[in-house]
Amino acid sequence: MLAHPLHGGKKIADRVTNLLGLAGTLDCVPSSAWDRVFSRYVEDEDLFHRLAENNRDAAATVARRMVEARQRGFWEATEDQWATLRRRMLEIEGEEEGE
């Protein structure tokens, strides 16, 4: 998906947003699903930076949805996962301020 500028990143962010909606509506999304989203799009530094280069807003949306999933009790993030997520959020916010 990241081969398509802007659109590919938005599609990824939309899927994570839809997962959050499903979790909130049907309470059928296990924490392990959020672990997979985290490992694929946040923890993988190379992929996260590719996503941010493709569409910085989409990368920020993915990170914000992960924060919301944790806050709402859908994702039982470890301390290491939480620290990595906070670091990625700061990276995105730093890029936005640098404009």
CYANA upper distance limits for C-alpha pairs under 8 A (distance plus 0.5 A):
  1 MET  CA      7 HIS  CA      8.48
  1 MET  CA      8 GLY  CA      4.95
  1 MET  CA      9 GLY  CA      7.54
  1 MET  CA     11 LYS  CA      8.16
  1 MET  CA     12 ILE  CA      8.26
  2 LEU  CA      7 HIS  CA      8.49
  2 LEU  CA      8 GLY  CA      5.28
  2 LEU  CA      9 GLY  CA      6.56
  2 LEU  CA     50 ARG  CA      7.98
  2 LEU  CA     51 LEU  CA      7.28
  2 LEU  CA     54 ASN  CA      7.00
  3 ALA  CA      8 GLY  CA      7.29
  4 HIS  CA      8 GLY  CA      5.48
  4 HIS  CA      9 GLY  CA      8.43
  4 HIS  CA     54 ASN  CA      8.39
  5 PRO  CA      9 GLY  CA      7.93
  5 PRO  CA     54 ASN  CA      5.94
  5 PRO  CA     55 ASN  CA      7.73
  6 LEU  CA     10 LYS  CA      6.75
  6 LEU  CA     54 ASN  CA      5.92
  6 LEU  CA     55 ASN  CA      5.39
  7 HIS  CA     11 LYS  CA      6.73
  7 HIS  CA     55 ASN  CA      8.38
  8 GLY  CA     12 ILE  CA      7.02
  8 GLY  CA     54 ASN  CA      8.00
  9 GLY  CA     13 ALA  CA      6.78
  9 GLY  CA     51 LEU  CA      6.39
  9 GLY  CA     52 ALA  CA      8.46
  9 GLY  CA     54 ASN  CA      6.54
  9 GLY  CA     55 ASN  CA      5.88
  9 GLY  CA     58 ALA  CA      5.96
  9 GLY  CA     59 ALA  CA      7.72
 10 LYS  CA     14 ASP  CA      6.49
 10 LYS  CA     55 ASN  CA      7.55
 10 LYS  CA     58 ALA  CA      5.79
 11 LYS  CA     15 ARG  CA      6.77
 12 ILE  CA     16 VAL  CA      6.97
 12 ILE  CA     58 ALA  CA      7.91
 12 ILE  CA     62 VAL  CA      8.36
 13 ALA  CA     17 THR  CA      6.64
 13 ALA  CA     58 ALA  CA      5.73
 13 ALA  CA     59 ALA  CA      7.58
 13 ALA  CA     61 THR  CA      6.51
 13 ALA  CA     62 VAL  CA      5.81
 14 ASP  CA     18 ASN  CA      6.55
 15 ARG  CA     19 LEU  CA      6.66
 16 VAL  CA     20 LEU  CA      6.83
 16 VAL  CA     37 VAL  CA      8.26
 16 VAL  CA     62 VAL  CA      6.78
 16 VAL  CA     65 ARG  CA      7.42
 17 THR  CA     21 GLY  CA      6.82
 17 THR  CA     62 VAL  CA      8.05
 17 THR  CA     65 ARG  CA      6.96
 18 ASN  CA     22 LEU  CA      6.63
 19 LEU  CA     23 ALA  CA      6.61
 19 LEU  CA     29 VAL  CA      8.12
 20 LEU  CA     24 GLY  CA      6.67
 20 LEU  CA     65 ARG  CA      7.48
 20 LEU  CA     69 ALA  CA      7.13
 21 GLY  CA     25 THR  CA      6.50
 22 LEU  CA     26 LEU  CA      6.19
 22 LEU  CA     27 ASP  CA      7.50
 22 LEU  CA     28 CYS  CA      7.80
 22 LEU  CA     29 VAL  CA      7.62
 23 ALA  CA     27 ASP  CA      5.19
 23 ALA  CA     28 CYS  CA      6.33
 23 ALA  CA     29 VAL  CA      5.60
 23 ALA  CA     74 PHE  CA      7.40
 29 VAL  CA     33 ALA  CA      7.03
 29 VAL  CA     74 PHE  CA      7.94
 30 PRO  CA     34 TRP  CA      7.80
 30 PRO  CA     74 PHE  CA      7.72
 30 PRO  CA     75 TRP  CA      8.14
 31 SER  CA     35 ASP  CA      6.89
 31 SER  CA     74 PHE  CA      6.44
 31 SER  CA     75 TRP  CA      5.06
 31 SER  CA     76 GLU  CA      6.46
 32 SER  CA     36 ARG  CA      6.82
 32 SER  CA     75 TRP  CA      8.16
 33 ALA  CA     37 VAL  CA      6.93
 34 TRP  CA     38 PHE  CA      6.52
 34 TRP  CA     66 MET  CA      8.01
 34 TRP  CA     69 ALA  CA      8.42
 34 TRP  CA     74 PHE  CA      8.43
 34 TRP  CA     75 TRP  CA      6.40
 35 ASP  CA     39 SER  CA      6.60
 35 ASP  CA     75 TRP  CA      8.02
 35 ASP  CA     77 ALA  CA      8.02
 36 ARG  CA     40 ARG  CA      6.55
 37 VAL  CA     41 TYR  CA      6.37
 37 VAL  CA     42 VAL  CA      7.94
 38 PHE  CA     42 VAL  CA      5.46
 38 PHE  CA     43 GLU  CA      6.38
 38 PHE  CA     66 MET  CA      8.03
 38 PHE  CA     81 GLN  CA      8.35
 39 SER  CA     43 GLU  CA      5.24
 39 SER  CA     44 ASP  CA      6.59
 40 ARG  CA     44 ASP  CA      6.36
 40 ARG  CA     47 LEU  CA      7.98
 41 TYR  CA     47 LEU  CA      6.68
 41 TYR  CA     48 PHE  CA      5.93
 41 TYR  CA     51 LEU  CA      8.41
 41 TYR  CA     62 VAL  CA      8.32
 42 VAL  CA     47 LEU  CA      8.10
 42 VAL  CA     48 PHE  CA      5.94
 42 VAL  CA     63 ALA  CA      7.76
 42 VAL  CA     84 THR  CA      8.25
 42 VAL  CA     85 LEU  CA      7.21
 42 VAL  CA     88 ARG  CA      7.69
 43 GLU  CA     48 PHE  CA      7.88
 43 GLU  CA     81 GLN  CA      8.20
 43 GLU  CA     84 THR  CA      7.26
 43 GLU  CA     85 LEU  CA      8.12
 44 ASP  CA     48 PHE  CA      6.57
 45 GLU  CA     49 HIS  CA      6.66
 46 ASP  CA     50 ARG  CA      6.70
 47 LEU  CA     51 LEU  CA      6.55
 48 PHE  CA     52 ALA  CA      6.68
 48 PHE  CA     59 ALA  CA      7.60
 49 HIS  CA     53 GLU  CA      6.53
 50 ARG  CA     54 ASN  CA      6.55
 51 LEU  CA     55 ASN  CA      6.52
 51 LEU  CA     56 ARG  CA      7.48
 51 LEU  CA     58 ALA  CA      7.88
 51 LEU  CA     59 ALA  CA      6.32
 52 ALA  CA     56 ARG  CA      4.64
 52 ALA  CA     57 ASP  CA      7.93
 52 ALA  CA     58 ALA  CA      7.63
 52 ALA  CA     59 ALA  CA      5.61
 52 ALA  CA     60 ALA  CA      8.33
 52 ALA  CA     92 ILE  CA      8.18
 55 ASN  CA     59 ALA  CA      7.01
 56 ARG  CA     60 ALA  CA      6.74
 56 ARG  CA     92 ILE  CA      7.70
 57 ASP  CA     61 THR  CA      6.60
 58 ALA  CA     62 VAL  CA      6.71
 59 ALA  CA     63 ALA  CA      6.83
 59 ALA  CA     92 ILE  CA      8.18
 60 ALA  CA     64 ARG  CA      6.56
 60 ALA  CA     89 MET  CA      7.38
 60 ALA  CA     92 ILE  CA      6.89
 61 THR  CA     65 ARG  CA      6.53
 62 VAL  CA     66 MET  CA      6.80
 63 ALA  CA     67 VAL  CA      6.86
 63 ALA  CA     85 LEU  CA      7.27
 63 ALA  CA     88 ARG  CA      7.92
 63 ALA  CA     89 MET  CA      6.91
 64 ARG  CA     68 GLU  CA      6.68
 64 ARG  CA     89 MET  CA      8.37
 65 ARG  CA     69 ALA  CA      6.53
 66 MET  CA     70 ARG  CA      6.82
 66 MET  CA     75 TRP  CA      8.41
 66 MET  CA     85 LEU  CA      8.45
 67 VAL  CA     71 GLN  CA      6.68
 67 VAL  CA     85 LEU  CA      8.32
 68 GLU  CA     72 ARG  CA      6.49
 69 ALA  CA     73 GLY  CA      6.74
 69 ALA  CA     74 PHE  CA      5.52
 69 ALA  CA     75 TRP  CA      5.97
 70 ARG  CA     74 PHE  CA      6.27
 70 ARG  CA     75 TRP  CA      5.16
 70 ARG  CA     76 GLU  CA      6.86
 70 ARG  CA     77 ALA  CA      7.20
 77 ALA  CA     81 GLN  CA      6.26
 77 ALA  CA     82 TRP  CA      6.53
 78 THR  CA     82 TRP  CA      6.64
 79 GLU  CA     83 ALA  CA      6.57
 80 ASP  CA     84 THR  CA      6.69
 81 GLN  CA     85 LEU  CA      6.61
 82 TRP  CA     86 ARG  CA      6.67
 83 ALA  CA     87 ARG  CA      6.67
 84 THR  CA     88 ARG  CA      6.75
 85 LEU  CA     89 MET  CA      6.74
 86 ARG  CA     90 LEU  CA      6.77
 87 ARG  CA     91 GLU  CA      6.77
 88 ARG  CA     92 ILE  CA      6.82
 89 MET  CA     93 GLU  CA      6.64
 90 LEU  CA     94 GLY  CA      6.39
 91 GLU  CA     95 GLU  CA      6.80
 92 ILE  CA     96 GLU  CA      6.82
 93 GLU  CA     97 GLU  CA      6.76
 94 GLY  CA     98 GLY  CA      6.65
 95 GLU  CA     99 GLU  CA      7.29
